[in-house]
Amino acid sequence: MVAQDKMRDMALSMAGTHEQPHFENTSFRVGKKIFATLNPTANRACVKLNAVDQQVFSLYDKAAIYPVPNKWGNHGWTNIELSLVKEEALADALACAYAEVKGAGSKKIT
């Protein structure tokens, strides 16, 4: 289990990350691109992974980490149940999402 404050601290620890509202959720962005969100009501994080990483993380525990069940999931958006995931798995997923988004659409983000 990972507390919401811990998830927030983990996301914000990545270079150049800032927090911004995103509808009823909180988004974590590098540059202008979202790599993770936090839904405090559902106690769930959502991260943007590439297809391979999404498959690998979903193997961890299908109840804890799974693709968003709609076309957003087909684009790599992956739910993480904070009450079920271990801190190490969340840290790895956040790092992969950060790297995926940081490298997308821009040569350099500082």
Gaussian input, Z-matrix of N, CA and C with variables (Angstrom, degrees):
# hf/3-21g

backbone

0 1
 N
 C     1     B1
 C     2     B2     1     A1
 N     3     B3     2     A2     1     D1
 C     4     B4     3     A3     2     D2
 C     5     B5     4     A4     3     D3
 N     6     B6     5     A5     4     D4
 C     7     B7     6     A6     5     D5
 C     8     B8     7     A7     6     D6
 N     9     B9     8     A8     7     D7
 C    10    B10     9     A9     8     D8
 C    11    B11    10    A10     9     D9
 N    12    B12    11    A11    10    D10
 C    13    B13    12    A12    11    D11
 C    14    B14    13    A13    12    D12
 N    15    B15    14    A14    13    D13
 C    16    B16    15    A15    14    D14
 C    17    B17    16    A16    15    D15
 N    18    B18    17    A17    16    D16
 C    19    B19    18    A18    17    D17
 C    20    B20    19    A19    18    D18
 N    21    B21    20    A20    19    D19
 C    22    B22    21    A21    20    D20
 C    23    B23    22    A22    21    D21
 N    24    B24    23    A23    22    D22
 C    25    B25    24    A24    23    D23
 C    26    B26    25    A25    24    D24
 N    27    B27    26    A26    25    D25
 C    28    B28    27    A27    26    D26
 C    29    B29    28    A28    27    D27
 N    30    B30    29    A29    28    D28
 C    31    B31    30    A30    29    D29
 C    32    B32    31    A31    30    D30
 N    33    B33    32    A32    31    D31
 C    34    B34    33    A33    32    D32
 C    35    B35    34    A34    33    D33
 N    36    B36    35    A35    34    D34
 C    37    B37    36    A36    35    D35
 C    38    B38    37    A37    36    D36
 N    39    B39    38    A38    37    D37
 C    40    B40    39    A39    38    D38
 C    41    B41    40    A40    39    D39
 N    42    B42    41    A41    40    D40
 C    43    B43    42    A42    41    D41
 C    44    B44    43    A43    42    D42
 N    45    B45    44    A44    43    D43
 C    46    B46    45    A45    44    D44
 C    47    B47    46    A46    45    D45
 N    48    B48    47    A47    46    D46
 C    49    B49    48    A48    47    D47
 C    50    B50    49    A49    48    D48
 N    51    B51    50    A50    49    D49
 C    52    B52    51    A51    50    D50
 C    53    B53    52    A52    51    D51
 N    54    B54    53    A53    52    D52
 C    55    B55    54    A54    53    D53
 C    56    B56    55    A55    54    D54
 N    57    B57    56    A56    55    D55
 C    58    B58    57    A57    56    D56
 C    59    B59    58    A58    57    D57
 N    60    B60    59    A59    58    D58
 C    61    B61    60    A60    59    D59
 C    62    B62    61    A61    60    D60
 N    63    B63    62    A62    61    D61
 C    64    B64    63    A63    62    D62
 C    65    B65    64    A64    63    D63
 N    66    B66    65    A65    64    D64
 C    67    B67    66    A66    65    D65
 C    68    B68    67    A67    66    D66
 N    69    B69    68    A68    67    D67
 C    70    B70    69    A69    68    D68
 C    71    B71    70    A70    69    D69
 N    72    B72    71    A71    70    D70
 C    73    B73    72    A72    71    D71
 C    74    B74    73    A73    72    D72
 N    75    B75    74    A74    73    D73
 C    76    B76    75    A75    74    D74
 C    77    B77    76    A76    75    D75
 N    78    B78    77    A77    76    D76
 C    79    B79    78    A78    77    D77
 C    80    B80    79    A79    78    D78
 N    81    B81    80    A80    79    D79
 C    82    B82    81    A81    80    D80
 C    83    B83    82    A82    81    D81
 N    84    B84    83    A83    82    D82
 C    85    B85    84    A84    83    D83
 C    86    B86    85    A85    84    D84
 N    87    B87    86    A86    85    D85
 C    88    B88    87    A87    86    D86
 C    89    B89    88    A88    87    D87
 N    90    B90    89    A89    88    D88
 C    91    B91    90    A90    89    D89
 C    92    B92    91    A91    90    D90
 N    93    B93    92    A92    91    D91
 C    94    B94    93    A93    92    D92
 C    95    B95    94    A94    93    D93
 N    96    B96    95    A95    94    D94
 C    97    B97    96    A96    95    D95
 C    98    B98    97    A97    96    D96
 N    99    B99    98    A98    97    D97
 C   100   B100    99    A99    98    D98
 C   101   B101   100   A100    99    D99
 N   102   B102   101   A101   100   D100
 C   103   B103   102   A102   101   D101
 C   104   B104   103   A103   102   D102
 N   105   B105   104   A104   103   D103
 C   106   B106   105   A105   104   D104
 C   107   B107   106   A106   105   D105
 N   108   B108   107   A107   106   D106
 C   109   B109   108   A108   107   D107
 C   110   B110   109   A109   108   D108
 N   111   B111   110   A110   109   D109
 C   112   B112   111   A111   110   D110
 C   113   B113   112   A112   111   D111
 N   114   B114   113   A113   112   D112
 C   115   B115   114   A114   113   D113
 C   116   B116   115   A115   114   D114
 N   117   B117   116   A116   115   D115
 C   118   B118   117   A117   116   D116
 C   119   B119   118   A118   117   D117
 N   120   B120   119   A119   118   D118
 C   121   B121   120   A120   119   D119
 C   122   B122   121   A121   120   D120
 N   123   B123   122   A122   121   D121
 C   124   B124   123   A123   122   D122
 C   125   B125   124   A124   123   D123
 N   126   B126   125   A125   124   D124
 C   127   B127   126   A126   125   D125
 C   128   B128   127   A127   126   D126
 N   129   B129   128   A128   127   D127
 C   130   B130   129   A129   128   D128
 C   131   B131   130   A130   129   D129
 N   132   B132   131   A131   130   D130
 C   133   B133   132   A132   131   D131
 C   134   B134   133   A133   132   D132
 N   135   B135   134   A134   133   D133
 C   136   B136   135   A135   134   D134
 C   137   B137   136   A136   135   D135
 N   138   B138   137   A137   136   D136
 C   139   B139   138   A138   137   D137
 C   140   B140   139   A139   138   D138
 N   141   B141   140   A140   139   D139
 C   142   B142   141   A141   140   D140
 C   143   B143   142   A142   141   D141
 N   144   B144   143   A143   142   D142
 C   145   B145   144   A144   143   D143
 C   146   B146   145   A145   144   D144
 N   147   B147   146   A146   145   D145
 C   148   B148   147   A147   146   D146
 C   149   B149   148   A148   147   D147
 N   150   B150   149   A149   148   D148
 C   151   B151   150   A150   149   D149
 C   152   B152   151   A151   150   D150
 N   153   B153   152   A152   151   D151
 C   154   B154   153   A153   152   D152
 C   155   B155   154   A154   153   D153
 N   156   B156   155   A155   154   D154
 C   157   B157   156   A156   155   D155
 C   158   B158   157   A157   156   D156
 N   159   B159   158   A158   157   D157
 C   160   B160   159   A159   158   D158
 C   161   B161   160   A160   159   D159
 N   162   B162   161   A161   160   D160
 C   163   B163   162   A162   161   D161
 C   164   B164   163   A163   162   D162
 N   165   B165   164   A164   163   D163
 C   166   B166   165   A165   164   D164
 C   167   B167   166   A166   165   D165
 N   168   B168   167   A167   166   D166
 C   169   B169   168   A168   167   D167
 C   170   B170   169   A169   168   D168
 N   171   B171   170   A170   169   D169
 C   172   B172   171   A171   170   D170
 C   173   B173   172   A172   171   D171
 N   174   B174   173   A173   172   D172
 C   175   B175   174   A174   173   D173
 C   176   B176   175   A175   174   D174
 N   177   B177   176   A176   175   D175
 C   178   B178   177   A177   176   D176
 C   179   B179   178   A178   177   D177
 N   180   B180   179   A179   178   D178
 C   181   B181   180   A180   179   D179
 C   182   B182   181   A181   180   D180
 N   183   B183   182   A182   181   D181
 C   184   B184   183   A183   182   D182
 C   185   B185   184   A184   183   D183
 N   186   B186   185   A185   184   D184
 C   187   B187   186   A186   185   D185
 C   188   B188   187   A187   186   D186
 N   189   B189   188   A188   187   D187
 C   190   B190   189   A189   188   D188
 C   191   B191   190   A190   189   D189
 N   192   B192   191   A191   190   D190
 C   193   B193   192   A192   191   D191
 C   194   B194   193   A193   192   D192
 N   195   B195   194   A194   193   D193
 C   196   B196   195   A195   194   D194
 C   197   B197   196   A196   195   D195
 N   198   B198   197   A197   196   D196
 C   199   B199   198   A198   197   D197
 C   200   B200   199   A199   198   D198
 N   201   B201   200   A200   199   D199
 C   202   B202   201   A201   200   D200
 C   203   B203   202   A202   201   D201
 N   204   B204   203   A203   202   D202
 C   205   B205   204   A204   203   D203
 C   206   B206   205   A205   204   D204
 N   207   B207   206   A206   205   D205
 C   208   B208   207   A207   206   D206
 C   209   B209   208   A208   207   D207
 N   210   B210   209   A209   208   D208
 C   211   B211   210   A210   209   D209
 C   212   B212   211   A211   210   D210
 N   213   B213   212   A212   211   D211
 C   214   B214   213   A213   212   D212
 C   215   B215   214   A214   213   D213
 N   216   B216   215   A215   214   D214
 C   217   B217   216   A216   215   D215
 C   218   B218   217   A217   216   D216
 N   219   B219   218   A218   217   D217
 C   220   B220   219   A219   218   D218
 C   221   B221   220   A220   219   D219
 N   222   B222   221   A221   220   D220
 C   223   B223   222   A222   221   D221
 C   224   B224   223   A223   222   D222
 N   225   B225   224   A224   223   D223
 C   226   B226   225   A225   224   D224
 C   227   B227   226   A226   225   D225
 N   228   B228   227   A227   226   D226
 C   229   B229   228   A228   227   D227
 C   230   B230   229   A229   228   D228
 N   231   B231   230   A230   229   D229
 C   232   B232   231   A231   230   D230
 C   233   B233   232   A232   231   D231
 N   234   B234   233   A233   232   D232
 C   235   B235   234   A234   233   D233
 C   236   B236   235   A235   234   D234
 N   237   B237   236   A236   235   D235
 C   238   B238   237   A237   236   D236
 C   239   B239   238   A238   237   D237
 N   240   B240   239   A239   238   D238
 C   241   B241   240   A240   239   D239
 C   242   B242   241   A241   240   D240
 N   243   B243   242   A242   241   D241
 C   244   B244   243   A243   242   D242
 C   245   B245   244   A244   243   D243
 N   246   B246   245   A245   244   D244
 C   247   B247   246   A246   245   D245
 C   248   B248   247   A247   246   D246
 N   249   B249   248   A248   247   D247
 C   250   B250   249   A249   248   D248
 C   251   B251   250   A250   249   D249
 N   252   B252   251   A251   250   D250
 C   253   B253   252   A252   251   D251
 C   254   B254   253   A253   252   D252
 N   255   B255   254   A254   253   D253
 C   256   B256   255   A255   254   D254
 C   257   B257   256   A256   255   D255
 N   258   B258   257   A257   256   D256
 C   259   B259   258   A258   257   D257
 C   260   B260   259   A259   258   D258
 N   261   B261   260   A260   259   D259
 C   262   B262   261   A261   260   D260
 C   263   B263   262   A262   261   D261
 N   264   B264   263   A263   262   D262
 C   265   B265   264   A264   263   D263
 C   266   B266   265   A265   264   D264
 N   267   B267   266   A266   265   D265
 C   268   B268   267   A267   266   D266
 C   269   B269   268   A268   267   D267
 N   270   B270   269   A269   268   D268
 C   271   B271   270   A270   269   D269
 C   272   B272   271   A271   270   D270
 N   273   B273   272   A272   271   D271
 C   274   B274   273   A273   272   D272
 C   275   B275   274   A274   273   D273
 N   276   B276   275   A275   274   D274
 C   277   B277   276   A276   275   D275
 C   278   B278   277   A277   276   D276
 N   279   B279   278   A278   277   D277
 C   280   B280   279   A279   278   D278
 C   281   B281   280   A280   279   D279
 N   282   B282   281   A281   280   D280
 C   283   B283   282   A282   281   D281
 C   284   B284   283   A283   282   D282
 N   285   B285   284   A284   283   D283
 C   286   B286   285   A285   284   D284
 C   287   B287   286   A286   285   D285
 N   288   B288   287   A287   286   D286
 C   289   B289   288   A288   287   D287
 C   290   B290   289   A289   288   D288
 N   291   B291   290   A290   289   D289
 C   292   B292   291   A291   290   D290
 C   293   B293   292   A292   291   D291
 N   294   B294   293   A293   292   D292
 C   295   B295   294   A294   293   D293
 C   296   B296   295   A295   294   D294
 N   297   B297   296   A296   295   D295
 C   298   B298   297   A297   296   D296
 C   299   B299   298   A298   297   D297
 N   300   B300   299   A299   298   D298
 C   301   B301   300   A300   299   D299
 C   302   B302   301   A301   300   D300
 N   303   B303   302   A302   301   D301
 C   304   B304   303   A303   302   D302
 C   305   B305   304   A304   303   D303
 N   306   B306   305   A305   304   D304
 C   307   B307   306   A306   305   D305
 C   308   B308   307   A307   306   D306
 N   309   B309   308   A308   307   D307
 C   310   B310   309   A309   308   D308
 C   311   B311   310   A310   309   D309
 N   312   B312   311   A311   310   D310
 C   313   B313   312   A312   311   D311
 C   314   B314   313   A313   312   D312
 N   315   B315   314   A314   313   D313
 C   316   B316   315   A315   314   D314
 C   317   B317   316   A316   315   D315
 N   318   B318   317   A317   316   D316
 C   319   B319   318   A318   317   D317
 C   320   B320   319   A319   318   D318
 N   321   B321   320   A320   319   D319
 C   322   B322   321   A321   320   D320
 C   323   B323   322   A322   321   D321
 N   324   B324   323   A323   322   D322
 C   325   B325   324   A324   323   D323
 C   326   B326   325   A325   324   D324
 N   327   B327   326   A326   325   D325
 C   328   B328   327   A327   326   D326
 C   329   B329   328   A328   327   D327

   B1=1.4528
   B2=1.5277
   B3=1.3287
   B4=1.4601
   B5=1.5295
   B6=1.3101
   B7=1.4613
   B8=1.5293
   B9=1.3101
   B10=1.4645
   B11=1.5242
   B12=1.3297
   B13=1.4689
   B14=1.5182
   B15=1.3184
   B16=1.4647
   B17=1.5300
   B18=1.3414
   B19=1.4648
   B20=1.5248
   B21=1.3376
   B22=1.4739
   B23=1.5304
   B24=1.3204
   B25=1.4676
   B26=1.5258
   B27=1.3299
   B28=1.4611
   B29=1.5245
   B30=1.3214
   B31=1.4686
   B32=1.5209
   B33=1.3216
   B34=1.4622
   B35=1.5258
   B36=1.3235
   B37=1.4670
   B38=1.5344
   B39=1.3209
   B40=1.4607
   B41=1.5203
   B42=1.3169
   B43=1.4666
   B44=1.5248
   B45=1.3304
   B46=1.4540
   B47=1.5127
   B48=1.3252
   B49=1.4666
   B50=1.5215
   B51=1.3205
   B52=1.4562
   B53=1.5248
   B54=1.3188
   B55=1.4619
   B56=1.5228
   B57=1.3400
   B58=1.4577
   B59=1.5287
   B60=1.3267
   B61=1.4656
   B62=1.5349
   B63=1.3186
   B64=1.4647
   B65=1.5247
   B66=1.3380
   B67=1.4615
   B68=1.5281
   B69=1.3302
   B70=1.4730
   B71=1.5297
   B72=1.3302
   B73=1.4615
   B74=1.5272
   B75=1.3013
   B76=1.4568
   B77=1.5184
   B78=1.3360
   B79=1.4654
   B80=1.5257
   B81=1.3200
   B82=1.4615
   B83=1.5127
   B84=1.3307
   B85=1.4499
   B86=1.5200
   B87=1.3034
   B88=1.4527
   B89=1.5293
   B90=1.3222
   B91=1.4484
   B92=1.5204
   B93=1.3162
   B94=1.4619
   B95=1.5226
   B96=1.3266
   B97=1.4623
   B98=1.5246
   B99=1.3153
   B100=1.4624
   B101=1.5260
   B102=1.3364
   B103=1.4637
   B104=1.5277
   B105=1.3288
   B106=1.4643
   B107=1.5184
   B108=1.3265
   B109=1.4602
   B110=1.5242
   B111=1.3101
   B112=1.4601
   B113=1.5212
   B114=1.3139
   B115=1.4539
   B116=1.5258
   B117=1.3359
   B118=1.4619
   B119=1.5259
   B120=1.3104
   B121=1.4623
   B122=1.5250
   B123=1.3361
   B124=1.4675
   B125=1.5240
   B126=1.3425
   B127=1.4655
   B128=1.5372
   B129=1.3437
   B130=1.4626
   B131=1.5221
   B132=1.3178
   B133=1.4563
   B134=1.5232
   B135=1.3148
   B136=1.4538
   B137=1.5339
   B138=1.3227
   B139=1.4643
   B140=1.5225
   B141=1.3348
   B142=1.4651
   B143=1.5217
   B144=1.3259
   B145=1.4646
   B146=1.5195
   B147=1.3259
   B148=1.4601
   B149=1.5301
   B150=1.3296
   B151=1.4722
   B152=1.5286
   B153=1.3178
   B154=1.4679
   B155=1.5250
   B156=1.3249
   B157=1.4656
   B158=1.5268
   B159=1.3222
   B160=1.4586
   B161=1.5329
   B162=1.3240
   B163=1.4625
   B164=1.5220
   B165=1.3225
   B166=1.4636
   B167=1.5360
   B168=1.3243
   B169=1.4642
   B170=1.5234
   B171=1.3216
   B172=1.4672
   B173=1.5188
   B174=1.3155
   B175=1.4610
   B176=1.5278
   B177=1.3283
   B178=1.4676
   B179=1.5299
   B180=1.3205
   B181=1.4648
   B182=1.5196
   B183=1.3251
   B184=1.4599
   B185=1.5313
   B186=1.3043
   B187=1.4605
   B188=1.5302
   B189=1.3295
   B190=1.4635
   B191=1.5235
   B192=1.3281
   B193=1.4618
   B194=1.5232
   B195=1.3210
   B196=1.4661
   B197=1.5327
   B198=1.3374
   B199=1.4676
   B200=1.5325
   B201=1.3108
   B202=1.4613
   B203=1.5271
   B204=1.3393
   B205=1.4609
   B206=1.5347
   B207=1.3104
   B208=1.4628
   B209=1.5241
   B210=1.3060
   B211=1.4661
   B212=1.5305
   B213=1.3400
   B214=1.4680
   B215=1.5342
   B216=1.3131
   B217=1.4590
   B218=1.5184
   B219=1.3309
   B220=1.4724
   B221=1.5225
   B222=1.3228
   B223=1.4636
   B224=1.5304
   B225=1.3286
   B226=1.4608
   B227=1.5106
   B228=1.3239
   B229=1.4586
   B230=1.5191
   B231=1.3271
   B232=1.4588
   B233=1.5231
   B234=1.3251
   B235=1.4614
   B236=1.5227
   B237=1.3287
   B238=1.4656
   B239=1.5210
   B240=1.3195
   B241=1.4659
   B242=1.5296
   B243=1.3185
   B244=1.4653
   B245=1.5242
   B246=1.3087
   B247=1.4648
   B248=1.5254
   B249=1.3406
   B250=1.4665
   B251=1.5285
   B252=1.3156
   B253=1.4617
   B254=1.5300
   B255=1.3208
   B256=1.4673
   B257=1.5252
   B258=1.3213
   B259=1.4605
   B260=1.5273
   B261=1.3240
   B262=1.4702
   B263=1.5287
   B264=1.3285
   B265=1.4700
   B266=1.5274
   B267=1.3206
   B268=1.4568
   B269=1.5243
   B270=1.3222
   B271=1.4652
   B272=1.5276
   B273=1.3287
   B274=1.4618
   B275=1.5262
   B276=1.3300
   B277=1.4660
   B278=1.5268
   B279=1.3153
   B280=1.4662
   B281=1.5292
   B282=1.3322
   B283=1.4656
   B284=1.5313
   B285=1.3188
   B286=1.4662
   B287=1.5269
   B288=1.3330
   B289=1.4627
   B290=1.5226
   B291=1.3195
   B292=1.4646
   B293=1.5320
   B294=1.3234
   B295=1.4678
   B296=1.5243
   B297=1.3222
   B298=1.4610
   B299=1.5294
   B300=1.3124
   B301=1.4588
   B302=1.5191
   B303=1.3028
   B304=1.4712
   B305=1.5200
   B306=1.3332
   B307=1.4564
   B308=1.5219
   B309=1.3267
   B310=1.4623
   B311=1.5245
   B312=1.3014
   B313=1.4447
   B314=1.5161
   B315=1.2980
   B316=1.4520
   B317=1.5071
   B318=1.3089
   B319=1.4557
   B320=1.5173
   B321=1.3436
   B322=1.4534
   B323=1.5254
   B324=1.3061
   B325=1.4576
   B326=1.5153
   B327=1.3199
   B328=1.4620
   B329=1.5056
   A1=109.79
   A2=114.89
   A3=120.55
   A4=108.05
   A5=116.40
   A6=121.16
   A7=110.16
   A8=116.40
   A9=120.72
   A10=112.39
   A11=117.01
   A12=119.68
   A13=111.36
   A14=116.98
   A15=121.26
   A16=110.00
   A17=117.23
   A18=120.65
   A19=109.80
   A20=116.42
   A21=121.86
   A22=110.08
   A23=117.58
   A24=121.59
   A25=111.38
   A26=116.39
   A27=120.40
   A28=110.50
   A29=117.00
   A30=120.62
   A31=110.98
   A32=117.06
   A33=120.64
   A34=113.37
   A35=117.38
   A36=120.06
   A37=112.22
   A38=117.64
   A39=121.02
   A40=109.67
   A41=116.02
   A42=123.11
   A43=112.23
   A44=115.02
   A45=120.77
   A46=115.16
   A47=117.79
   A48=120.86
   A49=110.15
   A50=114.72
   A51=119.88
   A52=109.28
   A53=114.09
   A54=122.50
   A55=108.32
   A56=115.75
   A57=120.23
   A58=108.96
   A59=118.46
   A60=119.65
   A61=110.73
   A62=115.70
   A63=122.34
   A64=106.51
   A65=115.94
   A66=122.17
   A67=108.00
   A68=119.58
   A69=120.82
   A70=112.13
   A71=116.90
   A72=121.94
   A73=111.25
   A74=115.02
   A75=122.83
   A76=107.20
   A77=116.08
   A78=118.75
   A79=109.52
   A80=113.75
   A81=122.10
   A82=105.95
   A83=115.49
   A84=121.16
   A85=111.52
   A86=113.02
   A87=120.46
   A88=103.83
   A89=116.35
   A90=119.41
   A91=106.64
   A92=116.99
   A93=120.90
   A94=112.15
   A95=117.71
   A96=121.84
   A97=111.97
   A98=115.59
   A99=122.13
   A100=109.60
   A101=116.39
   A102=120.07
   A103=111.67
   A104=117.30
   A105=120.44
   A106=109.53
   A107=114.64
   A108=121.03
   A109=108.71
   A110=114.72
   A111=121.96
   A112=107.76
   A113=115.97
   A114=122.22
   A115=106.29
   A116=117.82
   A117=119.83
   A118=113.51
   A119=117.57
   A120=120.66
   A121=111.42
   A122=116.30
   A123=121.13
   A124=112.49
   A125=117.29
   A126=122.24
   A127=110.54
   A128=113.83
   A129=120.42
   A130=110.07
   A131=114.82
   A132=121.64
   A133=107.40
   A134=115.73
   A135=121.09
   A136=105.93
   A137=116.63
   A138=121.05
   A139=110.28
   A140=116.01
   A141=122.93
   A142=108.33
   A143=116.33
   A144=121.51
   A145=110.16
   A146=116.17
   A147=118.04
   A148=107.40
   A149=116.72
   A150=121.20
   A151=112.47
   A152=117.03
   A153=120.65
   A154=110.10
   A155=117.42
   A156=120.37
   A157=110.93
   A158=117.37
   A159=120.30
   A160=110.83
   A161=117.08
   A162=120.33
   A163=111.42
   A164=116.46
   A165=120.94
   A166=110.39
   A167=117.56
   A168=119.83
   A169=111.67
   A170=117.50
   A171=120.15
   A172=111.75
   A173=117.83
   A174=121.47
   A175=111.92
   A176=117.33
   A177=123.07
   A178=110.36
   A179=115.54
   A180=122.12
   A181=105.63
   A182=116.55
   A183=121.01
   A184=113.57
   A185=117.93
   A186=120.56
   A187=111.23
   A188=117.31
   A189=121.93
   A190=113.01
   A191=117.16
   A192=121.79
   A193=108.10
   A194=116.41
   A195=120.04
   A196=110.09
   A197=117.09
   A198=120.05
   A199=111.12
   A200=116.31
   A201=120.48
   A202=106.48
   A203=118.25
   A204=120.67
   A205=114.75
   A206=116.40
   A207=122.20
   A208=107.50
   A209=118.41
   A210=118.07
   A211=113.03
   A212=118.35
   A213=119.76
   A214=109.80
   A215=117.02
   A216=121.07
   A217=111.83
   A218=116.79
   A219=120.73
   A220=111.97
   A221=116.85
   A222=122.16
   A223=111.67
   A224=116.73
   A225=120.40
   A226=116.35
   A227=118.08
   A228=119.36
   A229=109.40
   A230=114.82
   A231=122.18
   A232=110.14
   A233=116.66
   A234=121.90
   A235=110.63
   A236=114.72
   A237=121.91
   A238=107.75
   A239=115.74
   A240=121.82
   A241=108.42
   A242=116.24
   A243=120.37
   A244=112.72
   A245=117.82
   A246=120.16
   A247=112.65
   A248=117.17
   A249=121.16
   A250=114.54
   A251=117.58
   A252=120.59
   A253=111.13
   A254=115.13
   A255=120.39
   A256=108.77
   A257=115.10
   A258=121.38
   A259=112.29
   A260=117.84
   A261=121.50
   A262=111.09
   A263=117.06
   A264=120.80
   A265=110.18
   A266=117.33
   A267=120.61
   A268=110.55
   A269=117.08
   A270=120.65
   A271=110.95
   A272=116.74
   A273=120.68
   A274=111.28
   A275=117.28
   A276=120.94
   A277=111.05
   A278=117.36
   A279=120.49
   A280=111.34
   A281=116.76
   A282=120.56
   A283=111.12
   A284=117.17
   A285=120.74
   A286=111.07
   A287=116.86
   A288=120.56
   A289=110.90
   A290=116.38
   A291=121.57
   A292=110.30
   A293=116.56
   A294=120.81
   A295=111.25
   A296=117.01
   A297=121.88
   A298=111.45
   A299=116.61
   A300=121.19
   A301=110.93
   A302=117.54
   A303=120.18
   A304=111.27
   A305=116.06
   A306=119.89
   A307=113.86
   A308=118.79
   A309=122.57
   A310=111.52
   A311=115.48
   A312=121.58
   A313=116.72
   A314=118.23
   A315=120.18
   A316=109.44
   A317=115.93
   A318=119.33
   A319=111.70
   A320=116.93
   A321=119.37
   A322=110.44
   A323=115.90
   A324=121.26
   A325=106.56
   A326=115.50
   A327=118.91
   A328=111.37
   D1=138.46
   D2=178.52
   D3=-124.76
   D4=128.11
   D5=177.50
   D6=-70.43
   D7=151.53
   D8=-179.92
   D9=-59.87
   D10=-39.68
   D11=178.28
   D12=-63.35
   D13=-36.21
   D14=178.05
   D15=-66.91
   D16=-43.40
   D17=178.08
   D18=-59.65
   D19=-44.73
   D20=179.03
   D21=-59.56
   D22=-46.83
   D23=179.46
   D24=-61.42
   D25=-40.50
   D26=179.69
   D27=-63.38
   D28=-45.74
   D29=-179.70
   D30=-64.60
   D31=-44.70
   D32=-177.27
   D33=-71.91
   D34=-13.70
   D35=179.35
   D36=-75.50
   D37=-10.92
   D38=-179.01
   D39=-83.86
   D40=134.21
   D41=-173.40
   D42=-51.05
   D43=129.90
   D44=174.91
   D45=78.16
   D46=7.29
   D47=-178.11
   D48=-83.12
   D49=139.06
   D50=172.69
   D51=-133.56
   D52=157.08
   D53=-177.58
   D54=-101.65
   D55=139.49
   D56=-178.99
   D57=-152.00
   D58=143.97
   D59=176.58
   D60=-61.48
   D61=146.51
   D62=176.46
   D63=-143.92
   D64=96.27
   D65=-171.91
   D66=55.07
   D67=-128.33
   D68=-179.09
   D69=-87.20
   D70=1.74
   D71=-177.86
   D72=-106.36
   D73=177.38
   D74=172.00
   D75=-109.94
   D76=133.07
   D77=177.27
   D78=-108.02
   D79=153.46
   D80=175.21
   D81=-120.19
   D82=123.29
   D83=-170.59
   D84=-125.95
   D85=149.38
   D86=169.23
   D87=-119.94
   D88=121.60
   D89=-167.96
   D90=65.23
   D91=-130.90
   D92=178.88
   D93=-102.53
   D94=4.40
   D95=-173.33
   D96=-101.41
   D97=134.82
   D98=178.84
   D99=-80.96
   D100=130.04
   D101=172.70
   D102=-112.09
   D103=-16.30
   D104=178.72
   D105=-157.44
   D106=152.94
   D107=172.02
   D108=-131.42
   D109=160.37
   D110=176.37
   D111=-127.16
   D112=121.95
   D113=175.21
   D114=-103.03
   D115=101.03
   D116=-174.80
   D117=-68.34
   D118=-30.16
   D119=-179.63
   D120=-67.93
   D121=-42.67
   D122=-179.23
   D123=-88.15
   D124=-6.39
   D125=-175.99
   D126=55.26
   D127=49.42
   D128=-174.25
   D129=-136.83
   D130=138.86
   D131=170.15
   D132=-100.76
   D133=159.42
   D134=174.56
   D135=-137.83
   D136=132.61
   D137=-177.87
   D138=-126.06
   D139=154.93
   D140=179.24
   D141=-98.79
   D142=110.39
   D143=-178.96
   D144=-116.90
   D145=158.93
   D146=170.16
   D147=-77.48
   D148=169.53
   D149=-172.96
   D150=-59.84
   D151=-41.26
   D152=-178.36
   D153=-66.98
   D154=-48.15
   D155=179.35
   D156=-61.74
   D157=-39.22
   D158=178.75
   D159=-60.27
   D160=-43.15
   D161=178.64
   D162=-64.22
   D163=-44.21
   D164=-178.16
   D165=-64.23
   D166=-48.63
   D167=-178.99
   D168=-65.63
   D169=-33.00
   D170=178.55
   D171=-66.97
   D172=-23.21
   D173=176.61
   D174=-72.42
   D175=-21.57
   D176=-178.65
   D177=-54.91
   D178=-53.22
   D179=179.75
   D180=-171.51
   D181=108.40
   D182=-174.13
   D183=-61.40
   D184=-20.03
   D185=176.21
   D186=-82.74
   D187=-26.30
   D188=-176.45
   D189=-92.98
   D190=-38.20
   D191=-177.08
   D192=-134.68
   D193=122.23
   D194=-176.02
   D195=-157.48
   D196=152.72
   D197=178.45
   D198=-61.87
   D199=144.77
   D200=172.81
   D201=-57.74
   D202=130.69
   D203=-171.89
   D204=-80.83
   D205=57.44
   D206=173.56
   D207=-163.05
   D208=-165.72
   D209=-176.80
   D210=-66.06
   D211=-21.21
   D212=175.14
   D213=-62.60
   D214=-36.08
   D215=176.30
   D216=-62.59
   D217=-34.18
   D218=176.89
   D219=-68.46
   D220=-17.53
   D221=178.18
   D222=-98.33
   D223=10.76
   D224=174.45
   D225=101.32
   D226=-6.90
   D227=-179.55
   D228=-70.96
   D229=127.40
   D230=-168.99
   D231=-130.87
   D232=124.33
   D233=178.24
   D234=-78.84
   D235=145.25
   D236=174.92
   D237=-132.41
   D238=115.56
   D239=178.98
   D240=-78.96
   D241=110.43
   D242=-174.94
   D243=-64.50
   D244=-26.46
   D245=-180.00
   D246=-76.52
   D247=-12.36
   D248=-176.51
   D249=-115.07
   D250=-19.95
   D251=-173.03
   D252=-88.95
   D253=148.96
   D254=173.79
   D255=-85.85
   D256=151.22
   D257=-176.63
   D258=-56.23
   D259=-40.53
   D260=-178.03
   D261=-64.03
   D262=-40.72
   D263=179.30
   D264=-66.92
   D265=-41.53
   D266=177.94
   D267=-63.89
   D268=-43.38
   D269=179.13
   D270=-59.66
   D271=-43.14
   D272=178.95
   D273=-65.01
   D274=-42.67
   D275=179.95
   D276=-65.16
   D277=-42.13
   D278=177.31
   D279=-62.69
   D280=-41.83
   D281=179.17
   D282=-63.18
   D283=-41.56
   D284=178.33
   D285=-65.95
   D286=-42.65
   D287=179.25
   D288=-64.11
   D289=-43.49
   D290=178.38
   D291=-59.22
   D292=-47.73
   D293=-179.95
   D294=-64.05
   D295=-40.72
   D296=179.03
   D297=-60.52
   D298=-48.25
   D299=-176.73
   D300=-75.52
   D301=-39.06
   D302=-179.85
   D303=-61.05
   D304=-37.04
   D305=-179.13
   D306=-81.13
   D307=-12.61
   D308=-175.14
   D309=-86.93
   D310=131.17
   D311=169.35
   D312=71.64
   D313=2.53
   D314=-178.96
   D315=-150.76
   D316=141.81
   D317=178.40
   D318=-77.54
   D319=-32.20
   D320=-178.13
   D321=-153.68
   D322=130.88
   D323=173.49
   D324=-122.01
   D325=126.63
   D326=179.55
   D327=-121.36

